[in-house]
């Protein structure tokens, strides 16, 4: 009888633990609408490799000044006047490479209960030209107070 009771309790424990794992794995995520601001390669002007979340006009202006120090990078952006009461900027900058043909790509931005998850990939891996380049990708999304995680 003790064996059956032990087997029954182990079964219950296994069912409960597998249910909680399924709940975590099926956590609801919602795609966030992304508006591309700019994507390409920095040439002549470089910034540290980084992932940025920009939520103020002052931060945005500082980045634009840095990007436009030697070349008019922001001249190719779809917009530079951002309403930071409604939107925030997500910007990713890759390493500086001694050759061209690299990319850094914001693939998706998803929202879940705890945070915003930005999926970043490198779709192009270089060795196309001999120009020193630094790939970047800049988008805007609806503002949120949730933390932003980069993957």
C-alpha positions in Angstrom: 0.0 0.0 0.0 2.9 2.4 0.8 4.3 1.8 -2.6 1.1 2.8 -4.3 0.8 5.9 -2.2 4.4 6.9 -3.0 3.8 6.2 -6.7 0.6 8.3 -6.5 2.3 11.2 -4.8 5.2 11.1 -7.3 2.7 11.2 -10.1 1.0 14.2 -8.7 4.3 16.0 -8.2 5.3 15.3 -11.8 2.0 16.6 -13.2 2.2 19.8 -11.1 5.8 20.5 -12.1 5.1 19.9 -15.8 2.0 22.2 -15.7 4.0 25.0 -14.2 6.8 24.5 -16.9 4.1 24.7 -19.6 2.7 27.9 -18.2 6.2 29.5 -18.3 6.9 28.3 -21.9 3.6 29.5 -23.3 3.8 33.0 -21.8 1.9 35.4 -23.9 4.0 37.6 -26.2 2.7 40.4 -28.4 4.6 41.7 -31.4 5.4 45.4 -31.1 4.9 47.6 -34.2 8.4 48.8 -35.3 9.0 51.9 -37.5 12.4 51.9 -39.1 14.4 55.1 -38.7 17.7 54.1 -40.2 19.8 51.1 -41.1 23.2 50.8 -42.8 26.9 51.3 -42.1 28.7 54.1 -40.4 31.8 55.1 -42.4 34.2 57.6 -40.9 32.2 58.2 -37.7 32.0 55.4 -35.2 30.3 54.8 -31.9 31.0 52.1 -29.2 29.4 48.8 -29.9 26.1 49.0 -28.0 22.4 48.5 -27.7 20.6 51.7 -26.8 17.1 52.6 -25.6 16.6 56.4 -26.1 13.6 58.0 -24.3 14.4 61.7 -24.3 15.1 64.4 -26.9 18.4 65.2 -25.2 19.6 61.6 -25.6 18.4 61.5 -29.2 20.1 64.9 -30.1 23.4 63.7 -28.6 23.3 60.6 -30.7 22.5 62.5 -33.8 25.3 65.0 -33.2 27.7 62.1 -32.7 26.6 60.3 -35.9 26.7 63.5 -38.0 30.1 64.7 -36.7 31.8 63.8 -40.0 29.1 62.6 -42.3 25.4 63.5 -42.6 24.2 60.0 -41.4 20.8 61.3 -40.1 20.1 62.8 -43.5 19.2 59.3 -44.7 16.8 58.6 -41.7 13.1 58.4 -42.3 12.6 61.0 -39.5 14.6 62.8 -36.9 11.8 64.6 -35.0 10.6 62.0 -32.5 7.7 62.6 -30.1 9.2 61.1 -27.0 5.8 61.3 -25.2 4.6 58.6 -27.6 7.7 56.8 -28.8 11.1 55.6 -27.8 14.1 54.7 -30.0 15.9 51.4 -30.0 19.3 51.5 -31.6 21.9 48.8 -32.1 25.5 49.4 -33.2 27.7 46.5 -34.1 31.5 46.3 -34.0 33.7 48.3 -36.4 34.9 45.9 -39.1 37.9 46.3 -41.5 35.7 45.2 -44.4 32.1 45.8 -45.6 29.1 43.6 -46.1 28.2 43.2 -42.4 24.8 43.9 -40.9 23.1 44.2 -37.6 19.4 43.5 -37.8 16.5 44.1 -35.3 14.4 41.1 -36.4 11.5 41.4 -33.9 10.3 43.4 -30.9 7.9 41.5 -28.6 6.2 42.5 -25.4 5.4 40.1 -22.6 4.1 40.6 -19.1 7.5 41.6 -17.7 9.5 43.3 -20.5 10.1 44.1 -24.1 12.4 41.6 -25.9 14.4 42.8 -28.9 15.7 40.0 -31.2 19.0 41.2 -32.8 20.8 39.1 -35.5 23.7 39.5 -37.9 22.3 38.5 -41.3 25.3 39.5 -43.3 28.8 38.5 -42.2 31.1 40.6 -44.4 34.2 40.4 -46.5 32.5 42.2 -49.4 34.6 45.4 -49.6 37.8 46.7 -48.0 36.1 49.8 -46.5 36.0 50.1 -42.7 32.4 50.0 -41.6 30.1 49.8 -38.5 26.6 48.4 -39.1 23.7 50.0 -37.2 19.9 49.7 -37.1 17.6 52.3 -35.5 13.8 51.9 -35.0 11.1 53.6 -33.0 8.4 51.8 -31.0 5.6 52.9 -28.7 6.9 54.1 -25.4 6.7 51.8 -22.4 8.0 51.6 -18.9 8.9 48.0 -19.1 12.6 47.1 -19.2 14.0 46.3 -22.7 16.0 43.1 -23.1 18.3 42.4 -26.1 18.8 38.9 -27.4 
